[in-house]
């Protein structure tokens, strides 16, 4: 393996590590958002941003899991995406209904 090949491999590995870390930050950050909103309202609330952060974080983690070829991680993240998308769709439906009266 040449030095250029090693450098390219390390660049790719670092890029995937950045994808995984970004996904984990978005995915973990959603709980911070939920906590702050709940504290402000003095009740348990799941804000809309929670679902979008879940979707973004989950998608990045799914890409990372696929790149790592980890079937357990892939299944967990792929199923979660269905839940996040369904909740986002339900929120959009509620907004449309509220706008209509």
Secondary structure as UniProt FT lines:
FT   HELIX           3..41
FT   HELIX           48..68
FT   HELIX           71..100
//
